[in-house]
């Protein structure tokens, strides 16, 4: 039952993201992704994040900054640049599919048109 609920939530989030991206005009092509999340251990998460560099490179995602909160190092913000809205969408779908149960919480993703 718990697993089915998570699948429904993931499917709903993916659908909302797909609809949002489909109707969002990105003027300059490039998309800035700001991803905030809370993890169990920054050190463990960072190892996995660094290991994902080839996946990001293949997806055309450039990491601009990785930050952890001064108050709680397990609260993280990652700022990345995607070549297009479609590349951002595809990468975020991949990110969500690889999300381990209980590994990430308070995941928040925002997409911005690169103004300059």
C-alpha positions in Angstrom: 0.0 0.0 0.0 2.8 2.4 0.9 4.6 1.6 -2.4 1.5 2.2 -4.4 1.0 5.6 -2.8 4.6 6.6 -3.6 4.1 5.5 -7.2 1.0 7.6 -7.5 2.7 10.6 -6.0 5.7 10.2 -8.3 3.4 9.9 -11.3 1.5 13.0 -10.3 4.6 15.0 -9.9 6.0 13.9 -13.2 2.7 14.8 -14.9 2.6 18.2 -13.3 6.2 18.9 -14.4 5.5 17.7 -17.9 2.4 19.9 -18.3 4.2 22.9 -16.8 7.2 22.5 -19.1 5.0 21.9 -22.1 3.3 25.3 -21.6 6.2 27.3 -20.3 8.0 29.5 -22.9 11.7 29.6 -22.3 12.9 32.6 -24.2 16.6 32.0 -24.4 16.7 28.2 -24.6 18.9 27.6 -21.6 17.1 26.6 -18.4 18.4 27.2 -14.8 17.3 24.4 -12.4 17.4 25.1 -8.7 17.0 21.9 -6.7 16.7 22.0 -3.0 16.5 18.9 -0.9 17.3 17.5 2.5 19.4 14.3 2.8 20.3 12.0 5.6 24.0 12.6 5.2 25.7 15.3 3.1 28.9 13.3 2.8 27.1 10.2 1.5 24.9 12.3 -0.8 27.9 14.2 -2.2 29.7 10.9 -3.1 26.7 9.8 -5.1 26.3 13.2 -6.6 29.9 13.3 -7.8 29.5 9.7 -9.2 26.6 11.0 -11.3 28.8 13.5 -13.2 28.8 11.3 -16.4 25.0 11.1 -16.3 24.7 14.9 -16.1 27.3 15.4 -18.8 25.4 13.0 -21.1 22.2 14.8 -20.4 23.7 18.2 -21.2 23.5 19.4 -17.6 26.1 21.8 -16.2 26.5 22.1 -12.4 26.9 25.8 -11.5 26.9 25.5 -7.8 26.4 23.0 -4.9 25.6 24.6 -1.5 24.7 23.3 1.9 22.9 25.3 4.6 25.1 27.0 7.2 22.6 25.8 9.9 22.2 22.2 8.6 24.7 20.7 6.1 22.1 18.1 5.1 19.9 20.8 3.5 21.3 21.3 0.0 20.7 23.5 -3.0 22.1 22.6 -6.4 22.0 25.1 -9.2 22.4 23.6 -12.7 22.0 24.7 -16.3 20.3 22.7 -19.0 20.6 23.4 -22.7 16.8 23.3 -23.1 13.5 22.8 -21.3 13.3 19.3 -22.7 16.8 18.5 -21.5 15.8 19.8 -18.0 12.6 17.7 -18.1 14.4 14.6 -19.2 17.1 14.9 -16.5 14.6 15.7 -13.7 12.5 12.6 -14.7 15.7 10.5 -14.5 16.6 12.1 -11.1 13.2 11.2 -9.7 13.4 7.6 -11.1 16.7 7.1 -9.3 15.5 8.6 -6.0 15.9 6.0 -3.3 13.0 5.5 -0.9 13.7 7.5 2.2 17.0 8.9 0.8 15.7 12.4 -0.1 13.1 14.5 1.6 11.7 18.0 1.0 12.7 17.8 -2.7 11.8 21.1 -4.4 12.6 21.8 -8.1 12.3 25.2 -9.8 13.0 26.0 -13.4 14.0 29.5 -14.6 14.6 31.0 -18.0 18.2 32.2 -18.3 17.8 35.9 -18.7 21.5 36.6 -19.7 
